[in-house]
Amino acid sequence: MAKVIDGLTFKNMIIEAACAIEDKKQQANELNVFPVPDGDTGTNMSLTMSNALSELSKLDNQPPLGRVAELTASALLRGARGNSGVILSLLFRGIAKRLKDLNTAEALDFAHALQDGVETAYRAVMKPAEGTILTVSRVSAEKAVEEAENGADIASMFDTLIDTAHDALQKTTEQNPVLKKAGVVDAGAFGYIVILEGMRQSFSGKAPRVLTFAPAGEAVEEAPKGADFGSFDTNEIRYAYCTEFIVGREDGKRSVGRLKTLLESIGDSVVVVDDEELIKVHVHTNTPDRVLSEALKYGALLNVKIENMRQQHTEKVLNGTAAPPPEHKVAEPEQKYGFVAVAAGAGLDAIFRDLGADHVVSGGQTMNPSTEDILLAVDATKAETVFVLPNNKNIIMAAEQAIPLSPKRVIVLPSKSIPQGMSAMLAFNADSDVEQNVSAMTEAMKTVLTGLVTYAARDSVFGERRIREGDFIALLDGRLFHHGRRFTDVVKRLANEMSKKDASFVTIVTGCEASEKQVETVRAVFEKAARGAEITVVDGGQPVYYFIISVE
């Protein structure tokens, strides 16, 4: 049993923690109370943690504690996905600052490091809410310090830390009205406890597990006959993650065609081989979290391998030779201003490029890009000042973490939807200074109403509403507005509400799963509700929402 935490011990703690959250990420995902397909808290936390494994694999068997903590914090920061992943990275950043000059940490040292992590996370969150990962991490760290001050050793301190965290987790249901209505605990806090439990498990003396999710992952089982993965050249593709997995089919009625359509919309090099018992998938994508979330609808994941072809320089599948590491270059400025936007779907990509975006990072709802993904796009932009449009509230924090990592001047405009991002770019004036443009674009975002039409991914009780899986759902500026079994009724309610004020422009962005009949229905409904408005229909190709609608 460990008496102190040295570099090797901490390395093993992180490995075990990454394994633990990978094991239980779906349990965390299922705690998401909002019925719309979302960012999947557990998947985001698992992807964030796994990002540290490639860095830790480079260390020798006796690494200094401070170095291990520093590498972990840096990797988590760059790999952070979604708000939960960003907060997790901030917790470890604070831990690293406390441990940086230590060769070993006793119970009190590590308890204070946990507390520093909490303070770092709280400082970074504009409006900390109770009943979240922040609450649970704060309460448990305070108790850990108290226990260590009373002479507890590492293991006893961790036991108290985890017990206190579990007690605090149960209270999140009462602290957050949304959680209370749904009768669940906070997903991010649950994931954090799983990570703490993994760290505690590493003290058992057993050899640390090998995570198949790890960047240097081992080969998975051979694909069923007919799948030839050797034909793919991973060295020339634009998508970062080579993703392979096998699903044990539990829902034989669910069409594999839908999975194929999704994969082709968010990646390339797609191979799907299926029979009555298994589905084998290979895809190159920037959003493996979205791929795995969709795959889980068919059954349990039996084997997973995800390799980051940009960062971890995985070997070519074809001939086994090592791919040369891509150099992270910072582009010399050739212009005053540049734009990086986040969007999913070829149509939206084209729209933002037509509006002037230099780079479009693939991502959005259910597909949260990492801080590193955004940073690479920012640094590749040939401009002095780069405006970043996250276009999703769950991506804003990850984008903001890129600000201090780039030598460029980076300004994150807090766009929470695709229409807000589009309106901001239309308000941009190349002849104005930075402050004038920030003001104009921020005001433009306030003038647009955003409506979303999608489906309920699961049964849920949200507020006073009981929502059934498969219901059509309308959201208005991020809030659940209406739901029902009849598509036309839901769209009519949304159109009437969005058109109450004088509407001059209506833009209807279609998703990849919207039928021609649905497109015509939405157009006709808005033509009637917003009489006299100019209506434009654009093929966005987004994978989550049937329609993204803006009214100005």
C-alpha positions as CSV (number, residue, x, y, z in Angstrom):
1,M,0.0,0.0,0.0
2,A,1.4,3.4,-1.0
3,K,2.7,5.6,1.9
4,V,3.5,8.5,-0.4
5,I,2.6,9.4,-4.0
6,D,5.7,9.5,-6.2
7,G,5.9,10.0,-10.0
8,L,5.3,6.3,-10.9
9,T,2.4,6.1,-8.5
10,F,0.7,9.1,-9.9
11,K,1.2,7.9,-13.4
12,N,-0.5,4.6,-12.5
13,M,-3.3,6.6,-10.8
14,I,-4.0,8.5,-14.0
15,I,-4.0,5.3,-16.1
16,E,-6.4,3.5,-13.7
17,A,-8.6,6.6,-13.6
18,A,-8.8,6.7,-17.4
19,C,-9.7,3.0,-17.4
20,A,-12.4,3.6,-14.8
21,I,-14.2,6.4,-16.6
22,E,-14.0,4.5,-19.9
23,D,-15.7,1.6,-18.2
24,K,-18.5,3.7,-16.8
25,K,-18.8,6.5,-19.3
26,Q,-22.2,5.2,-20.6
27,Q,-23.6,5.3,-17.0
28,A,-22.6,9.0,-16.9
29,N,-24.1,9.6,-20.4
30,E,-27.4,8.2,-19.2
31,L,-27.6,10.8,-16.4
32,N,-27.9,13.6,-19.0
33,V,-31.4,14.8,-18.3
34,F,-32.0,16.8,-21.4
35,P,-33.8,14.4,-23.9
36,V,-32.2,16.0,-27.0
37,P,-29.0,14.1,-28.2
38,D,-26.3,16.0,-26.3
39,G,-22.6,16.2,-25.6
40,D,-22.5,13.0,-23.6
41,T,-20.7,13.9,-20.4
42,G,-19.2,10.5,-19.8
43,T,-17.8,10.2,-23.3
44,N,-16.3,13.7,-23.1
45,M,-14.7,13.0,-19.7
46,S,-13.3,9.7,-21.0
47,L,-11.9,11.2,-24.1
48,T,-10.3,14.0,-22.0
49,M,-8.7,11.6,-19.6
50,S,-7.4,9.3,-22.4
51,N,-5.6,12.2,-23.9
52,A,-3.1,12.0,-21.1
53,L,-2.1,8.4,-21.8
54,S,0.1,9.2,-24.9
55,E,2.1,11.7,-23.0
56,L,2.5,9.4,-19.9
57,S,3.7,6.6,-22.1
58,K,6.8,8.6,-23.0
59,L,8.0,8.7,-19.4
60,D,10.5,6.3,-18.0
61,N,9.8,4.0,-15.0
62,Q,11.0,6.6,-12.4
63,P,9.5,9.9,-13.6
64,P,9.5,12.9,-11.2
65,L,6.1,13.5,-9.6
66,G,6.0,17.1,-10.7
67,R,6.8,16.2,-14.3
68,V,4.0,13.5,-14.4
69,A,1.5,16.0,-12.9
70,E,2.6,18.7,-15.4
71,L,2.3,16.4,-18.5
72,T,-1.1,15.2,-17.3
73,A,-2.5,18.7,-16.8
74,S,-1.2,19.9,-20.2
75,A,-2.6,16.9,-22.0
76,L,-6.0,17.2,-20.3
77,L,-6.1,20.9,-21.2
78,R,-5.4,20.3,-24.8
79,G,-7.7,17.3,-25.1
80,A,-10.6,18.8,-23.0
81,R,-14.0,18.3,-24.6
82,G,-17.2,19.9,-23.5
83,N,-17.7,21.8,-20.2
84,S,-17.2,18.6,-18.1
85,G,-13.8,17.9,-19.8
86,V,-12.7,21.5,-19.4
87,I,-13.5,21.6,-15.7
88,L,-11.8,18.2,-15.2
89,S,-8.7,19.6,-16.9
90,L,-8.8,22.7,-14.6
91,L,-9.0,20.5,-11.5
92,F,-5.8,18.7,-12.6
93,R,-4.1,22.0,-13.6
94,G,-4.5,23.1,-10.0
95,I,-3.2,19.8,-8.7
96,A,-0.1,20.1,-11.0
97,K,0.7,23.5,-9.7
98,R,0.8,22.3,-6.1
99,L,2.9,19.2,-7.0
100,K,5.3,20.7,-9.5
101,D,8.3,21.0,-7.1
102,L,7.7,17.8,-5.2
103,N,9.4,14.4,-5.6
104,T,6.8,12.7,-3.4
105,A,3.5,13.8,-1.9
106,E,2.1,12.7,1.5
107,A,-1.6,12.8,2.3
108,L,-1.7,16.4,3.3
109,D,0.3,17.5,0.2
110,F,-2.2,15.8,-2.1
111,A,-5.2,17.0,-0.2
112,H,-4.0,20.5,-0.6
113,A,-3.4,19.8,-4.3
114,L,-7.0,18.7,-4.7
115,Q,-8.1,21.9,-3.0
116,D,-5.9,24.0,-5.3
117,G,-7.5,22.2,-8.2
118,V,-11.0,23.2,-7.0
119,E,-9.9,26.8,-6.6
120,T,-8.5,26.8,-10.2
121,A,-11.8,25.5,-11.6
122,Y,-13.9,27.9,-9.6
123,R,-11.9,30.9,-10.8
124,A,-12.3,29.8,-14.5
125,V,-16.1,29.3,-14.3
126,M,-18.0,32.6,-14.7
127,K,-21.1,31.6,-12.8
128,P,-20.4,28.4,-10.7
129,A,-23.7,26.5,-10.0
130,E,-24.4,24.3,-7.0
131,G,-25.2,20.7,-7.6
132,T,-22.4,20.1,-10.1
133,I,-18.9,18.6,-10.3
134,L,-17.6,21.9,-8.8
135,T,-19.7,21.4,-5.6
136,V,-18.7,17.7,-5.2
137,S,-15.0,18.4,-5.8
138,R,-15.0,21.3,-3.3
139,V,-16.8,19.5,-0.5
140,S,-14.8,16.4,-0.9
141,A,-11.4,18.2,-1.1
142,E,-12.2,20.2,2.1
143,K,-12.9,17.0,4.0
144,A,-9.7,15.4,2.6
145,V,-7.7,18.3,4.0
146,E,-9.3,17.9,7.4
147,E,-8.7,14.1,7.4
148,A,-5.0,14.6,6.4
149,E,-4.5,17.2,9.0
150,N,-5.7,14.7,11.6
151,G,-2.9,12.3,10.5
152,A,-4.6,10.1,7.9
153,D,-2.4,8.3,5.4
154,I,-2.8,8.4,1.6
155,A,-5.3,5.5,1.4
156,S,-7.4,6.6,4.4
157,M,-7.5,10.2,3.0
158,F,-8.7,8.9,-0.4
159,D,-11.3,6.7,1.3
160,T,-12.7,9.8,3.1
161,L,-12.4,11.8,-0.1
162,I,-14.5,9.3,-2.0
163,D,-17.1,8.7,0.7
164,T,-17.6,12.5,1.1
165,A,-17.9,12.9,-2.7
166,H,-20.6,10.2,-2.8
167,D,-22.6,11.9,-0.1
168,A,-22.2,15.2,-1.9
169,L,-23.3,13.6,-5.2
170,Q,-26.6,12.4,-3.7
171,K,-27.3,16.0,-2.6
172,T,-26.9,17.3,-6.2
173,T,-30.4,16.1,-6.9
174,E,-31.9,18.5,-4.4
175,Q,-29.5,21.3,-5.2
176,N,-30.4,21.5,-8.9
177,P,-34.1,21.8,-9.9
178,V,-33.6,20.1,-13.2
179,L,-31.9,17.1,-11.6
180,K,-34.6,17.0,-9.0
181,K,-37.4,16.8,-11.6
182,A,-35.6,14.0,-13.4
183,G,-34.7,12.2,-10.2
184,V,-31.0,11.8,-11.1
185,V,-27.6,13.0,-9.8
186,D,-25.2,15.3,-11.8
187,A,-23.4,13.5,-14.6
188,G,-20.2,15.4,-14.4
189,A,-20.0,14.9,-10.6
190,F,-20.6,11.2,-11.1
191,G,-17.8,11.0,-13.6
192,Y,-15.4,12.8,-11.3
193,I,-16.1,10.2,-8.5
194,V,-15.5,7.4,-11.0
195,I,-12.1,9.0,-11.7
196,L,-11.3,9.4,-8.0
197,E,-12.2,5.7,-7.5
198,G,-9.9,4.7,-10.3
199,M,-7.1,6.7,-8.7
200,R,-7.7,5.0,-5.4
201,Q,-7.8,1.5,-7.0
202,S,-4.2,2.0,-8.2
203,F,-3.1,1.7,-4.6
204,S,-4.1,-1.9,-4.6
205,G,-0.7,-3.0,-5.8
206,K,-2.0,-4.6,-8.9
207,A,-0.4,-3.8,-12.2
208,P,-2.2,-0.9,-13.9
209,R,-4.6,-1.9,-16.6
210,V,-4.1,-1.3,-20.3
211,L,-6.8,0.8,-21.8
212,T,-7.8,-0.3,-25.3
213,F,-9.0,3.3,-25.8
214,A,-5.4,4.4,-25.4
215,P,-3.5,6.1,-28.3
216,A,-1.0,3.3,-28.6
217,G,-3.8,0.8,-28.5
218,E,-3.3,-2.8,-29.3
219,A,-4.9,-4.4,-32.4
220,V,-8.5,-5.4,-32.1
221,E,-10.0,-8.7,-33.3
222,E,-9.9,-9.3,-37.0
223,A,-12.9,-8.0,-38.8
224,P,-15.5,-10.4,-40.1
225,K,-14.6,-11.7,-43.6
226,G,-14.9,-8.9,-46.2
227,A,-13.5,-6.0,-44.2
228,D,-10.1,-5.0,-45.6
229,F,-8.7,-2.3,-43.4
230,G,-5.3,-2.5,-45.0
231,S,-6.4,-0.4,-48.0
232,F,-6.6,2.8,-46.0
233,D,-3.8,5.4,-46.1
234,T,-4.1,7.2,-42.8
235,N,-1.4,9.6,-43.7
236,E,-3.4,11.7,-46.2
237,I,-6.8,12.1,-44.6
238,R,-8.2,15.2,-43.0
239,Y,-9.8,13.4,-40.0
240,A,-7.7,13.0,-36.8
241,Y,-9.1,9.8,-35.2
242,C,-8.8,6.3,-36.7
243,T,-11.8,4.6,-34.9
244,E,-12.5,0.9,-34.9
245,F,-14.9,-1.1,-32.8
246,I,-17.1,-4.1,-32.7
247,V,-20.7,-3.9,-31.4
248,G,-22.6,-6.9,-30.2
249,R,-26.1,-6.5,-31.8
250,E,-28.9,-6.3,-29.2
251,D,-31.4,-4.5,-31.3
252,G,-31.7,-6.5,-34.5
253,K,-34.5,-4.3,-35.9
254,R,-32.4,-1.0,-35.9
255,S,-31.2,-0.3,-39.4
256,V,-27.4,-0.3,-39.8
257,G,-28.0,2.1,-42.7
258,R,-28.6,5.0,-40.3
259,L,-25.2,4.4,-38.7
260,K,-23.6,4.3,-42.1
261,T,-25.2,7.6,-43.1
262,L,-24.0,9.3,-39.9
263,L,-20.5,8.0,-40.3
264,E,-20.3,9.2,-43.9
265,S,-21.5,12.7,-42.8
266,I,-18.8,13.1,-40.1
267,G,-15.8,11.1,-41.5
268,D,-14.3,9.2,-44.3
269,S,-12.7,5.8,-44.9
270,V,-15.9,4.2,-43.7
271,V,-16.2,0.4,-43.6
272,V,-19.2,-1.2,-41.9
273,V,-19.6,-5.0,-41.9
274,D,-22.5,-6.5,-40.1
275,D,-24.3,-9.8,-39.5
276,E,-27.0,-10.9,-37.1
277,E,-24.7,-10.8,-34.1
278,L,-22.0,-8.2,-34.7
279,I,-21.3,-4.9,-36.4
280,K,-17.7,-4.1,-37.2
281,V,-16.9,-0.4,-37.9
282,H,-13.9,1.4,-39.2
283,V,-14.0,5.2,-39.7
284,H,-11.7,8.2,-39.7
285,T,-13.4,11.1,-37.9
286,N,-12.8,14.1,-35.7
287,T,-15.7,13.1,-33.4
288,P,-15.3,9.6,-32.1
289,D,-17.5,10.4,-29.2
290,R,-20.5,10.9,-31.5
291,V,-19.6,7.7,-33.4
292,L,-19.5,5.6,-30.2
293,S,-22.7,7.2,-28.8
294,E,-24.6,6.2,-31.9
295,A,-23.1,2.7,-31.9
296,L,-24.3,2.1,-28.4
297,K,-27.9,2.3,-29.7
298,Y,-27.3,-1.1,-31.4
299,G,-25.7,-2.9,-28.4
300,A,-22.7,-3.2,-26.2
301,L,-19.2,-2.2,-27.4
302,L,-17.1,-5.4,-27.4
303,N,-13.9,-3.9,-28.5
304,V,-12.7,-0.3,-29.2
305,K,-9.5,1.2,-30.6
306,I,-9.1,4.9,-31.2
307,E,-5.8,6.3,-32.5
308,N,-5.1,10.0,-32.9
309,M,-3.3,10.1,-36.3
310,R,-2.2,13.8,-35.9
311,Q,-0.9,13.8,-32.4
312,Q,0.2,10.3,-31.7
313,H,1.7,9.5,-35.1
314,T,0.1,6.0,-35.4
315,E,1.6,3.6,-37.8
316,K,0.1,3.3,-41.3
317,V,-2.3,0.4,-41.5
318,L,-1.1,-0.5,-45.0
319,N,2.5,-1.3,-44.4
320,G,3.3,-0.7,-40.8
321,T,5.8,2.1,-41.3
322,A,5.7,5.1,-38.9
323,A,4.0,8.2,-40.2
324,P,6.1,11.3,-39.9
325,P,4.9,13.5,-37.1
326,P,2.9,16.5,-38.3
327,E,4.6,19.8,-37.3
328,H,2.4,22.2,-35.4
329,K,3.2,25.4,-37.1
330,V,2.0,28.9,-36.3
331,A,1.1,30.6,-39.6
332,E,2.7,33.9,-40.2
333,P,0.0,36.7,-40.4
334,E,-0.9,37.8,-43.9
335,Q,-4.0,39.8,-42.9
336,K,-5.3,41.6,-39.9
337,Y,-8.3,39.4,-39.0
338,G,-9.2,35.7,-39.4
339,F,-12.1,33.4,-38.3
340,V,-12.4,29.9,-37.0
341,A,-15.9,28.5,-36.7
342,V,-17.2,25.2,-35.3
343,A,-19.8,23.4,-37.3
344,A,-20.9,19.9,-38.4
345,G,-21.9,18.9,-41.9
346,A,-20.5,19.7,-45.3
347,G,-23.2,22.3,-46.0
348,L,-22.5,24.3,-42.8
349,D,-18.8,24.0,-43.5
350,A,-19.4,25.6,-46.9
351,I,-21.6,28.3,-45.5
352,F,-19.1,29.5,-43.0
353,R,-16.3,29.4,-45.5
354,D,-18.4,31.5,-47.9
355,L,-19.0,34.0,-45.0
356,G,-15.2,34.3,-44.6
357,A,-14.1,31.6,-42.2
358,D,-10.5,30.6,-42.7
359,H,-11.0,27.3,-41.0
360,V,-14.1,25.3,-39.9
361,V,-13.5,22.7,-37.1
362,S,-15.9,19.8,-37.4
363,G,-18.1,19.5,-34.3
364,G,-21.1,20.7,-32.5
365,Q,-23.9,19.0,-30.5
366,T,-22.8,15.5,-29.5
367,M,-19.4,16.2,-31.3
368,N,-17.5,18.5,-29.0
369,P,-14.1,19.3,-30.5
370,S,-11.1,19.4,-28.1
371,T,-9.2,22.5,-27.2
372,E,-6.3,21.1,-29.3
373,D,-8.6,20.8,-32.3
374,I,-9.5,24.5,-32.0
375,L,-5.9,25.6,-31.2
376,L,-4.6,23.9,-34.4
377,A,-7.1,25.8,-36.5
378,V,-6.4,29.1,-34.8
379,D,-2.6,28.7,-35.3
380,A,-3.1,27.7,-38.9
381,T,-5.0,30.9,-39.6
382,K,-2.8,33.5,-41.3
383,A,-4.0,36.5,-39.3
384,E,-2.9,38.6,-36.4
385,T,-6.3,38.4,-34.6
386,V,-8.4,35.3,-34.8
387,F,-12.1,35.3,-33.9
388,V,-13.4,31.9,-32.8
389,L,-17.1,31.1,-33.1
390,P,-17.9,27.9,-31.0
391,N,-21.6,28.0,-32.1
392,N,-22.5,25.7,-29.1
393,K,-22.7,26.5,-25.4
394,N,-20.8,23.3,-24.5
395,I,-17.8,24.3,-26.7
396,I,-17.3,27.8,-25.5
397,M,-15.1,26.8,-22.5
398,A,-12.9,24.5,-24.6
399,A,-12.4,27.3,-27.1
400,E,-11.5,29.8,-24.3
401,Q,-8.8,27.4,-23.1
402,A,-7.0,27.9,-26.4
403,I,-6.5,31.6,-25.8
404,P,-3.4,31.4,-23.7
405,L,-2.0,28.5,-25.7
406,S,-1.7,30.5,-29.0
407,P,0.8,33.3,-29.7
408,K,-1.9,34.9,-31.8
409,R,-4.5,37.3,-30.4
410,V,-7.5,35.0,-29.9
411,I,-11.0,36.3,-29.2
412,V,-13.8,33.8,-28.5
413,L,-17.2,35.2,-29.3
414,P,-19.7,33.2,-27.2
415,S,-22.0,32.1,-30.0
416,K,-24.3,29.4,-28.7
417,S,-25.9,28.4,-32.0
418,I,-25.1,28.2,-35.7
419,P,-27.4,31.1,-36.6
420,Q,-25.7,33.3,-34.0
421,G,-22.3,32.5,-35.5
422,M,-23.6,33.3,-39.0
423,S,-25.1,36.6,-37.8
424,A,-21.8,37.5,-36.1
425,M,-19.8,37.0,-39.3
426,L,-22.3,39.0,-41.3
427,A,-21.8,41.9,-38.9
428,F,-18.0,41.9,-39.3
429,N,-16.4,44.9,-40.9
430,A,-12.8,44.5,-42.0
431,D,-12.2,48.3,-41.7
432,S,-13.3,48.5,-38.1
433,D,-10.9,47.9,-35.1
434,V,-11.1,44.8,-32.8
435,E,-13.3,46.4,-30.1
436,Q,-15.8,47.8,-32.7
437,N,-16.1,44.4,-34.3
438,V,-16.5,42.6,-31.0
439,S,-19.3,45.0,-30.1
440,A,-21.0,44.8,-33.5
441,M,-20.8,41.0,-33.7
442,T,-22.0,40.5,-30.1
443,E,-25.0,42.8,-30.8
444,A,-25.8,40.9,-34.0
445,M,-25.9,37.6,-32.1
446,K,-28.5,39.1,-29.7
447,T,-30.9,39.9,-32.6
448,V,-31.3,36.4,-34.0
449,L,-33.8,33.9,-32.7
450,T,-32.7,30.3,-33.1
451,G,-35.1,27.4,-33.4
452,L,-34.0,23.7,-33.5
453,V,-36.1,20.7,-34.5
454,T,-34.9,17.2,-33.5
455,Y,-36.1,14.1,-31.8
456,A,-36.1,12.8,-28.2
457,A,-33.2,10.4,-27.8
458,R,-34.7,8.8,-24.6
459,D,-37.7,9.0,-22.3
460,S,-37.4,11.9,-19.9
461,V,-39.2,14.2,-17.5
462,F,-38.1,17.8,-18.1
463,G,-39.8,20.4,-16.0
464,E,-43.5,19.5,-16.1
465,R,-43.1,17.8,-19.4
466,R,-43.0,14.0,-19.8
467,I,-41.2,13.3,-23.1
468,R,-41.2,9.9,-24.9
469,E,-38.3,8.5,-26.9
470,G,-39.0,9.4,-30.6
471,D,-41.0,12.5,-29.9
472,F,-40.3,15.5,-32.2
473,I,-38.8,18.3,-30.2
474,A,-38.6,22.0,-30.8
475,L,-36.1,24.2,-28.9
476,L,-36.1,28.0,-28.9
477,D,-32.8,29.7,-28.0
478,G,-31.6,26.7,-26.1
479,R,-34.7,26.0,-24.1
480,L,-37.2,23.2,-24.6
481,F,-40.2,24.8,-26.3
482,H,-42.6,22.1,-27.5
483,H,-42.7,18.4,-28.2
484,G,-45.1,15.9,-29.7
485,R,-45.6,12.9,-31.9
486,R,-46.8,15.0,-34.9
487,F,-44.0,16.7,-36.8
488,T,-46.2,19.4,-38.4
489,D,-47.8,20.4,-35.1
490,V,-44.4,20.9,-33.4
491,V,-43.1,23.0,-36.3
492,K,-46.3,25.2,-36.4
493,R,-45.9,26.0,-32.7
494,L,-42.3,26.9,-33.2
495,A,-43.0,29.0,-36.3
496,N,-45.8,31.0,-34.6
497,E,-43.7,31.7,-31.6
498,M,-40.6,32.8,-33.6
499,S,-42.7,35.0,-35.9
500,K,-44.5,37.0,-33.1
501,K,-42.1,39.9,-33.7
502,D,-41.7,41.4,-37.2
503,A,-39.5,39.0,-39.1
504,S,-37.5,40.2,-42.1
505,F,-35.4,37.1,-42.8
506,V,-35.9,33.4,-42.1
507,T,-33.1,30.9,-42.8
508,I,-33.9,27.2,-42.7
509,V,-30.8,25.0,-42.5
510,T,-31.6,21.3,-43.2
511,G,-30.0,18.3,-41.6
512,C,-28.9,15.1,-43.3
513,E,-31.9,13.1,-42.0
514,A,-34.6,15.6,-43.1
515,S,-36.9,14.3,-45.8
516,E,-38.0,16.4,-48.8
517,K,-41.5,16.3,-47.4
518,Q,-40.4,17.7,-44.1
519,V,-38.4,20.4,-45.8
520,E,-41.4,21.5,-47.8
521,T,-43.6,21.4,-44.6
522,V,-41.2,23.6,-42.7
523,R,-40.9,26.1,-45.5
524,A,-44.7,26.3,-46.0
525,V,-45.3,26.7,-42.2
526,F,-42.8,29.6,-41.9
527,E,-44.1,31.3,-45.1
528,K,-47.5,31.4,-43.5
529,A,-46.3,32.4,-40.0
530,A,-43.8,35.0,-41.1
531,R,-45.7,36.7,-43.9
532,G,-43.5,39.0,-46.0
533,A,-40.2,37.7,-44.7
534,E,-37.5,36.5,-47.0
535,I,-37.1,32.8,-46.6
536,T,-34.0,30.9,-47.5
537,V,-33.5,27.1,-47.4
538,V,-29.9,25.9,-47.1
539,D,-28.6,22.3,-47.1
540,G,-26.5,22.1,-43.9
541,G,-26.0,18.4,-43.7
542,Q,-25.8,18.5,-39.9
543,P,-26.2,15.0,-38.3
544,V,-28.1,15.9,-35.1
545,Y,-30.8,18.4,-35.9
546,Y,-33.4,17.9,-38.6
547,F,-33.6,21.7,-38.9
548,I,-31.7,24.8,-37.6
549,I,-33.9,27.8,-38.1
550,S,-33.0,31.5,-37.6
551,V,-35.4,34.4,-37.6
552,E,-34.2,38.0,-37.8
